[in-house]
Amino acid sequence: MTLRDGYWRAPEGVRVLVPKRLIVERLQAAGLLEAARAALDAADLYTRERWNTREAIYADDAQAHALLIAAGADPAAILRPGV
């Protein structure tokens, strides 16, 4: 981690994990939690199990981006690193 602009940031090329609790909070705040749940329920078994078994999701995860787009969410906003 490096300190830039007064904040700790991951070095370039490092995949950043976003806690699921933060993803859920952001979806709720955007009014999209129910849509995200419906998109997850409609997803294949592997995608559902990945969500259910992990505590965090990579910010650059292509399947997570697709799922959020299906829910009408902006993946960049929902999966942005930090608080």
Backbone atoms as SQL, in Angstrom:
CREATE TABLE atoms (id INTEGER PRIMARY KEY, chain TEXT, resi INTEGER, resn TEXT, atom TEXT, x REAL, y REAL, z REAL);
INSERT INTO atoms VALUES
  (1, 'A', 1, 'MET', 'N', 0.851, -1.176, 0.000),
  (2, 'A', 1, 'MET', 'CA', 0.000, 0.000, 0.000),
  (3, 'A', 1, 'MET', 'C', 0.896, 1.238, 0.000),
  (4, 'A', 2, 'THR', 'N', 0.426, 2.255, -0.688),
  (5, 'A', 2, 'THR', 'CA', 1.153, 3.510, -0.720),
  (6, 'A', 2, 'THR', 'C', 0.235, 4.627, -0.262),
  (7, 'A', 3, 'LEU', 'N', 0.830, 5.675, 0.257),
  (8, 'A', 3, 'LEU', 'CA', 0.063, 6.823, 0.717),
  (9, 'A', 3, 'LEU', 'C', 0.049, 7.859, -0.396),
  (10, 'A', 4, 'ARG', 'N', -1.151, 8.161, -0.904),
  (11, 'A', 4, 'ARG', 'CA', -1.321, 9.189, -1.937),
  (12, 'A', 4, 'ARG', 'C', -2.504, 10.050, -1.556),
  (13, 'A', 5, 'ASP', 'N', -2.341, 11.342, -1.670),
  (14, 'A', 5, 'ASP', 'CA', -3.424, 12.280, -1.354),
  (15, 'A', 5, 'ASP', 'C', -3.963, 12.076, 0.056),
  (16, 'A', 6, 'GLY', 'N', -3.130, 11.588, 0.958),
  (17, 'A', 6, 'GLY', 'CA', -3.555, 11.385, 2.329),
  (18, 'A', 6, 'GLY', 'C', -4.317, 10.094, 2.571),
  (19, 'A', 7, 'TYR', 'N', -4.452, 9.252, 1.543),
  (20, 'A', 7, 'TYR', 'CA', -5.185, 7.994, 1.663),
  (21, 'A', 7, 'TYR', 'C', -4.279, 6.836, 1.280),
  (22, 'A', 8, 'TRP', 'N', -4.475, 5.702, 1.930),
  (23, 'A', 8, 'TRP', 'CA', -3.745, 4.501, 1.560),
  (24, 'A', 8, 'TRP', 'C', -4.359, 3.924, 0.297),
  (25, 'A', 9, 'ARG', 'N', -3.516, 3.639, -0.677),
  (26, 'A', 9, 'ARG', 'CA', -3.992, 3.091, -1.948),
  (27, 'A', 9, 'ARG', 'C', -3.146, 1.882, -2.323),
  (28, 'A', 10, 'ALA', 'N', -3.793, 0.941, -2.975),
  (29, 'A', 10, 'ALA', 'CA', -3.084, -0.249, -3.452),
  (30, 'A', 10, 'ALA', 'C', -2.206, 0.139, -4.634),
  (31, 'A', 11, 'PRO', 'N', -1.018, -0.455, -4.745),
  (32, 'A', 11, 'PRO', 'CA', -0.164, -0.193, -5.910),
  (33, 'A', 11, 'PRO', 'C', -0.877, -0.620, -7.189),
  (34, 'A', 12, 'GLU', 'N', -0.514, 0.002, -8.295),
  (35, 'A', 12, 'GLU', 'CA', -1.110, -0.363, -9.578),
  (36, 'A', 12, 'GLU', 'C', -0.900, -1.847, -9.836),
  (37, 'A', 13, 'GLY', 'N', -1.895, -2.494, -10.405),
  (38, 'A', 13, 'GLY', 'CA', -1.792, -3.914, -10.725),
  (39, 'A', 13, 'GLY', 'C', -2.247, -4.840, -9.614),
  (40, 'A', 14, 'VAL', 'N', -2.511, -4.308, -8.439),
  (41, 'A', 14, 'VAL', 'CA', -2.983, -5.125, -7.324),
  (42, 'A', 14, 'VAL', 'C', -4.507, -5.170, -7.383),
  (43, 'A', 15, 'ARG', 'N', -5.065, -6.361, -7.331),
  (44, 'A', 15, 'ARG', 'CA', -6.521, -6.498, -7.353),
  (45, 'A', 15, 'ARG', 'C', -7.073, -6.147, -5.973),
  (46, 'A', 16, 'VAL', 'N', -8.052, -5.301, -5.955),
  (47, 'A', 16, 'VAL', 'CA', -8.617, -4.797, -4.711),
  (48, 'A', 16, 'VAL', 'C', -9.918, -5.535, -4.400),
  (49, 'A', 17, 'LEU', 'N', -10.042, -5.984, -3.166),
  (50, 'A', 17, 'LEU', 'CA', -11.266, -6.639, -2.707),
  (51, 'A', 17, 'LEU', 'C', -12.203, -5.614, -2.066),
  (52, 'A', 18, 'VAL', 'N', -13.497, -5.754, -2.355),
  (53, 'A', 18, 'VAL', 'CA', -14.517, -4.893, -1.767),
  (54, 'A', 18, 'VAL', 'C', -15.392, -5.785, -0.890),
  (55, 'A', 19, 'PRO', 'N', -15.492, -5.486, 0.392),
  (56, 'A', 19, 'PRO', 'CA', -16.320, -6.309, 1.280),
  (57, 'A', 19, 'PRO', 'C', -17.776, -6.358, 0.811),
  (58, 'A', 20, 'LYS', 'N', -18.378, -7.529, 0.905),
  (59, 'A', 20, 'LYS', 'CA', -19.772, -7.672, 0.480),
  (60, 'A', 20, 'LYS', 'C', -20.704, -6.789, 1.296),
  (61, 'A', 21, 'ARG', 'N', -20.418, -6.587, 2.567),
  (62, 'A', 21, 'ARG', 'CA', -21.273, -5.729, 3.390),
  (63, 'A', 21, 'ARG', 'C', -21.328, -4.318, 2.807),
  (64, 'A', 22, 'LEU', 'N', -20.218, -3.840, 2.246),
  (65, 'A', 22, 'LEU', 'CA', -20.172, -2.517, 1.629),
  (66, 'A', 22, 'LEU', 'C', -20.951, -2.516, 0.314),
  (67, 'A', 23, 'ILE', 'N', -20.842, -3.590, -0.451),
  (68, 'A', 23, 'ILE', 'CA', -21.593, -3.720, -1.698),
  (69, 'A', 23, 'ILE', 'C', -23.092, -3.691, -1.399),
  (70, 'A', 24, 'VAL', 'N', -23.517, -4.440, -0.398),
  (71, 'A', 24, 'VAL', 'CA', -24.936, -4.483, -0.024),
  (72, 'A', 24, 'VAL', 'C', -25.411, -3.099, 0.420),
  (73, 'A', 25, 'GLU', 'N', -24.615, -2.408, 1.215),
  (74, 'A', 25, 'GLU', 'CA', -24.989, -1.062, 1.678),
  (75, 'A', 25, 'GLU', 'C', -25.134, -0.105, 0.503),
  (76, 'A', 26, 'ARG', 'N', -24.225, -0.178, -0.454),
  (77, 'A', 26, 'ARG', 'CA', -24.285, 0.703, -1.618),
  (78, 'A', 26, 'ARG', 'C', -25.497, 0.383, -2.488),
  (79, 'A', 27, 'LEU', 'N', -25.796, -0.896, -2.667),
  (80, 'A', 27, 'LEU', 'CA', -26.973, -1.275, -3.436),
  (81, 'A', 27, 'LEU', 'C', -28.246, -0.799, -2.747),
  (82, 'A', 28, 'GLN', 'N', -28.314, -0.930, -1.431),
  (83, 'A', 28, 'GLN', 'CA', -29.484, -0.459, -0.678),
  (84, 'A', 28, 'GLN', 'C', -29.631, 1.047, -0.822),
  (85, 'A', 29, 'ALA', 'N', -28.537, 1.772, -0.678),
  (86, 'A', 29, 'ALA', 'CA', -28.578, 3.235, -0.786),
  (87, 'A', 29, 'ALA', 'C', -29.025, 3.682, -2.184),
  (88, 'A', 30, 'ALA', 'N', -28.685, 2.891, -3.198),
  (89, 'A', 30, 'ALA', 'CA', -29.065, 3.213, -4.580),
  (90, 'A', 30, 'ALA', 'C', -30.477, 2.734, -4.915),
  (91, 'A', 31, 'GLY', 'N', -31.128, 2.042, -3.964),
  (92, 'A', 31, 'GLY', 'CA', -32.463, 1.519, -4.206),
  (93, 'A', 31, 'GLY', 'C', -32.471, 0.321, -5.145),
  (94, 'A', 32, 'LEU', 'N', -31.350, -0.400, -5.209),
  (95, 'A', 32, 'LEU', 'CA', -31.205, -1.503, -6.156),
  (96, 'A', 32, 'LEU', 'C', -30.953, -2.855, -5.499),
  (97, 'A', 33, 'LEU', 'N', -31.134, -2.944, -4.206),
  (98, 'A', 33, 'LEU', 'CA', -30.850, -4.204, -3.530),
  (99, 'A', 33, 'LEU', 'C', -31.790, -5.311, -4.006),
  (100, 'A', 34, 'GLU', 'N', -33.052, -5.013, -4.140),
  (101, 'A', 34, 'GLU', 'CA', -33.997, -6.040, -4.608),
  (102, 'A', 34, 'GLU', 'C', -33.696, -6.455, -6.045),
  (103, 'A', 35, 'ALA', 'N', -33.349, -5.510, -6.896),
  (104, 'A', 35, 'ALA', 'CA', -33.008, -5.835, -8.285),
  (105, 'A', 35, 'ALA', 'C', -31.741, -6.683, -8.340),
  (106, 'A', 36, 'ALA', 'N', -30.782, -6.372, -7.476),
  (107, 'A', 36, 'ALA', 'CA', -29.547, -7.164, -7.431),
  (108, 'A', 36, 'ALA', 'C', -29.837, -8.575, -6.953),
  (109, 'A', 37, 'ARG', 'N', -30.732, -8.708, -5.986),
  (110, 'A', 37, 'ARG', 'CA', -31.108, -10.039, -5.500),
  (111, 'A', 37, 'ARG', 'C', -31.781, -10.847, -6.602),
  (112, 'A', 38, 'ALA', 'N', -32.655, -10.211, -7.367),
  (113, 'A', 38, 'ALA', 'CA', -33.327, -10.886, -8.477),
  (114, 'A', 38, 'ALA', 'C', -32.317, -11.306, -9.543),
  (115, 'A', 39, 'ALA', 'N', -31.348, -10.439, -9.835),
  (116, 'A', 39, 'ALA', 'CA', -30.318, -10.782, -10.818),
  (117, 'A', 39, 'ALA', 'C', -29.466, -11.944, -10.315),
  (118, 'A', 40, 'LEU', 'N', -29.152, -11.942, -9.028),
  (119, 'A', 40, 'LEU', 'CA', -28.370, -13.038, -8.452),
  (120, 'A', 40, 'LEU', 'C', -29.170, -14.340, -8.483),
  (121, 'A', 41, 'ASP', 'N', -30.439, -14.279, -8.150),
  (122, 'A', 41, 'ASP', 'CA', -31.276, -15.476, -8.172),
  (123, 'A', 41, 'ASP', 'C', -31.403, -16.053, -9.580),
  (124, 'A', 42, 'ALA', 'N', -31.341, -15.188, -10.602),
  (125, 'A', 42, 'ALA', 'CA', -31.447, -15.631, -11.990),
  (126, 'A', 42, 'ALA', 'C', -30.105, -16.117, -12.557),
  (127, 'A', 43, 'ALA', 'N', -29.030, -15.880, -11.829),
  (128, 'A', 43, 'ALA', 'CA', -27.686, -16.250, -12.306),
  (129, 'A', 43, 'ALA', 'C', -27.466, -17.757, -12.203),
  (130, 'A', 44, 'ASP', 'N', -26.414, -18.209, -12.866),
  (131, 'A', 44, 'ASP', 'CA', -26.065, -19.628, -12.814),
  (132, 'A', 44, 'ASP', 'C', -25.591, -20.011, -11.411),
  (133, 'A', 45, 'LEU', 'N', -25.574, -21.285, -11.137),
  (134, 'A', 45, 'LEU', 'CA', -25.222, -21.806, -9.816),
  (135, 'A', 45, 'LEU', 'C', -23.830, -21.358, -9.375),
  (136, 'A', 46, 'TYR', 'N', -22.859, -21.402, -10.276),
  (137, 'A', 46, 'TYR', 'CA', -21.496, -21.008, -9.915),
  (138, 'A', 46, 'TYR', 'C', -21.449, -19.559, -9.433),
  (139, 'A', 47, 'THR', 'N', -22.124, -18.661, -10.135),
  (140, 'A', 47, 'THR', 'CA', -22.139, -17.252, -9.742),
  (141, 'A', 47, 'THR', 'C', -22.796, -17.078, -8.380),
  (142, 'A', 48, 'ARG', 'N', -23.911, -17.763, -8.161),
  (143, 'A', 48, 'ARG', 'CA', -24.591, -17.678, -6.853),
  (144, 'A', 48, 'ARG', 'C', -23.706, -18.202, -5.733),
  (145, 'A', 49, 'GLU', 'N', -23.049, -19.318, -5.957),
  (146, 'A', 49, 'GLU', 'CA', -22.183, -19.894, -4.925),
  (147, 'A', 49, 'GLU', 'C', -20.969, -19.013, -4.655),
  (148, 'A', 50, 'ARG', 'N', -20.423, -18.394, -5.694),
  (149, 'A', 50, 'ARG', 'CA', -19.304, -17.457, -5.486),
  (150, 'A', 50, 'ARG', 'C', -19.733, -16.331, -4.555),
  (151, 'A', 51, 'TRP', 'N', -20.940, -15.800, -4.777),
  (152, 'A', 51, 'TRP', 'CA', -21.432, -14.725, -3.914),
  (153, 'A', 51, 'TRP', 'C', -21.643, -15.226, -2.493),
  (154, 'A', 52, 'ASN', 'N', -22.247, -16.396, -2.367),
  (155, 'A', 52, 'ASN', 'CA', -22.594, -16.915, -1.042),
  (156, 'A', 52, 'ASN', 'C', -21.392, -17.324, -0.211),
  (157, 'A', 53, 'THR', 'N', -20.311, -17.728, -0.819),
  (158, 'A', 53, 'THR', 'CA', -19.170, -18.255, -0.062),
  (159, 'A', 53, 'THR', 'C', -18.049, -17.250, 0.166),
  (160, 'A', 54, 'ARG', 'N', -18.126, -16.106, -0.431),
  (161, 'A', 54, 'ARG', 'CA', -17.035, -15.132, -0.299),
  (162, 'A', 54, 'ARG', 'C', -17.439, -13.962, 0.579),
  (163, 'A', 55, 'GLU', 'N', -16.450, -13.435, 1.287),
  (164, 'A', 55, 'GLU', 'CA', -16.689, -12.272, 2.139),
  (165, 'A', 55, 'GLU', 'C', -16.448, -10.964, 1.399),
  (166, 'A', 56, 'ALA', 'N', -15.747, -11.056, 0.271),
  (167, 'A', 56, 'ALA', 'CA', -15.420, -9.867, -0.505),
  (168, 'A', 56, 'ALA', 'C', -15.364, -10.243, -1.982),
  (169, 'A', 57, 'ILE', 'N', -15.541, -9.248, -2.834),
  (170, 'A', 57, 'ILE', 'CA', -15.535, -9.432, -4.275),
  (171, 'A', 57, 'ILE', 'C', -14.457, -8.520, -4.856),
  (172, 'A', 58, 'TYR', 'N', -13.711, -9.019, -5.845),
  (173, 'A', 58, 'TYR', 'CA', -12.713, -8.174, -6.498),
  (174, 'A', 58, 'TYR', 'C', -13.412, -7.046, -7.252),
  (175, 'A', 59, 'ALA', 'N', -12.870, -5.852, -7.141),
  (176, 'A', 59, 'ALA', 'CA', -13.451, -4.679, -7.800),
  (177, 'A', 59, 'ALA', 'C', -13.466, -4.823, -9.313),
  (178, 'A', 60, 'ASP', 'N', -12.593, -5.645, -9.859),
  (179, 'A', 60, 'ASP', 'CA', -12.531, -5.821, -11.315),
  (180, 'A', 60, 'ASP', 'C', -13.141, -7.142, -11.783),
  (181, 'A', 61, 'ASP', 'N', -13.920, -7.804, -10.944),
  (182, 'A', 61, 'ASP', 'CA', -14.508, -9.095, -11.275),
  (183, 'A', 61, 'ASP', 'C', -15.551, -8.937, -12.391),
  (184, 'A', 62, 'ALA', 'N', -15.301, -9.578, -13.523),
  (185, 'A', 62, 'ALA', 'CA', -16.176, -9.436, -14.692),
  (186, 'A', 62, 'ALA', 'C', -17.581, -9.966, -14.427),
  (187, 'A', 63, 'GLN', 'N', -17.700, -11.080, -13.724),
  (188, 'A', 63, 'GLN', 'CA', -19.030, -11.623, -13.428),
  (189, 'A', 63, 'GLN', 'C', -19.808, -10.704, -12.493),
  (190, 'A', 64, 'ALA', 'N', -19.126, -10.112, -11.535),
  (191, 'A', 64, 'ALA', 'CA', -19.795, -9.174, -10.632),
  (192, 'A', 64, 'ALA', 'C', -20.266, -7.941, -11.405),
  (193, 'A', 65, 'HIS', 'N', -19.443, -7.467, -12.324),
  (194, 'A', 65, 'HIS', 'CA', -19.846, -6.324, -13.149),
  (195, 'A', 65, 'HIS', 'C', -21.094, -6.655, -13.953),
  (196, 'A', 66, 'ALA', 'N', -21.112, -7.832, -14.584),
  (197, 'A', 66, 'ALA', 'CA', -22.265, -8.245, -15.386),
  (198, 'A', 66, 'ALA', 'C', -23.522, -8.357, -14.523),
  (199, 'A', 67, 'LEU', 'N', -23.372, -8.898, -13.338),
  (200, 'A', 67, 'LEU', 'CA', -24.502, -9.043, -12.426),
  (201, 'A', 67, 'LEU', 'C', -25.050, -7.675, -12.020),
  (202, 'A', 68, 'LEU', 'N', -24.171, -6.750, -11.724),
  (203, 'A', 68, 'LEU', 'CA', -24.605, -5.409, -11.333),
  (204, 'A', 68, 'LEU', 'C', -25.265, -4.675, -12.494),
  (205, 'A', 69, 'ILE', 'N', -24.748, -4.847, -13.685),
  (206, 'A', 69, 'ILE', 'CA', -25.367, -4.233, -14.860),
  (207, 'A', 69, 'ILE', 'C', -26.765, -4.805, -15.064),
  (208, 'A', 70, 'ALA', 'N', -26.913, -6.117, -14.893),
  (209, 'A', 70, 'ALA', 'CA', -28.225, -6.755, -15.020),
  (210, 'A', 70, 'ALA', 'C', -29.217, -6.197, -13.998),
  (211, 'A', 71, 'ALA', 'N', -28.700, -5.752, -12.857),
  (212, 'A', 71, 'ALA', 'CA', -29.554, -5.183, -11.810),
  (213, 'A', 71, 'ALA', 'C', -29.806, -3.689, -12.014),
  (214, 'A', 72, 'GLY', 'N', -29.184, -3.118, -13.048),
  (215, 'A', 72, 'GLY', 'CA', -29.356, -1.695, -13.308),
  (216, 'A', 72, 'GLY', 'C', -28.416, -0.812, -12.516),
  (217, 'A', 73, 'ALA', 'N', -27.382, -1.408, -11.946),
  (218, 'A', 73, 'ALA', 'CA', -26.430, -0.659, -11.115),
  (219, 'A', 73, 'ALA', 'C', -25.188, -0.281, -11.913),
  (220, 'A', 74, 'ASP', 'N', -24.474, 0.707, -11.428),
  (221, 'A', 74, 'ASP', 'CA', -23.200, 1.126, -12.010),
  (222, 'A', 74, 'ASP', 'C', -22.096, 0.371, -11.284),
  (223, 'A', 75, 'PRO', 'N', -21.453, -0.592, -11.949),
  (224, 'A', 75, 'PRO', 'CA', -20.414, -1.382, -11.270),
  (225, 'A', 75, 'PRO', 'C', -19.277, -0.540, -10.712),
  (226, 'A', 76, 'ALA', 'N', -18.906, 0.523, -11.393),
  (227, 'A', 76, 'ALA', 'CA', -17.819, 1.380, -10.909),
  (228, 'A', 76, 'ALA', 'C', -18.177, 2.017, -9.569),
  (229, 'A', 77, 'ALA', 'N', -19.430, 2.388, -9.407),
  (230, 'A', 77, 'ALA', 'CA', -19.869, 3.015, -8.151),
  (231, 'A', 77, 'ALA', 'C', -20.018, 1.978, -7.038),
  (232, 'A', 78, 'ILE', 'N', -20.592, 0.839, -7.357),
  (233, 'A', 78, 'ILE', 'CA', -20.864, -0.172, -6.345),
  (234, 'A', 78, 'ILE', 'C', -19.590, -0.891, -5.909),
  (235, 'A', 79, 'LEU', 'N', -18.676, -1.119, -6.837),
  (236, 'A', 79, 'LEU', 'CA', -17.460, -1.874, -6.528),
  (237, 'A', 79, 'LEU', 'C', -16.235, -0.977, -6.354),
  (238, 'A', 80, 'ARG', 'N', -16.443, 0.302, -6.143),
  (239, 'A', 80, 'ARG', 'CA', -15.274, 1.166, -5.948),
  (240, 'A', 80, 'ARG', 'C', -14.589, 0.812, -4.631),
  (241, 'A', 81, 'PRO', 'N', -13.275, 0.819, -4.647),
  (242, 'A', 81, 'PRO', 'CA', -12.540, 0.529, -3.415),
  (243, 'A', 81, 'PRO', 'C', -12.767, 1.627, -2.371),
  (244, 'A', 82, 'GLY', 'N', -12.581, 1.278, -1.141),
  (245, 'A', 82, 'GLY', 'CA', -12.688, 2.241, -0.048),
  (246, 'A', 82, 'GLY', 'C', -14.063, 2.282, 0.566),
  (247, 'A', 83, 'VAL', 'N', -14.224, 3.174, 1.491),
  (248, 'A', 83, 'VAL', 'CA', -15.476, 3.286, 2.232),
  (249, 'A', 83, 'VAL', 'C', -16.372, 4.318, 1.622);
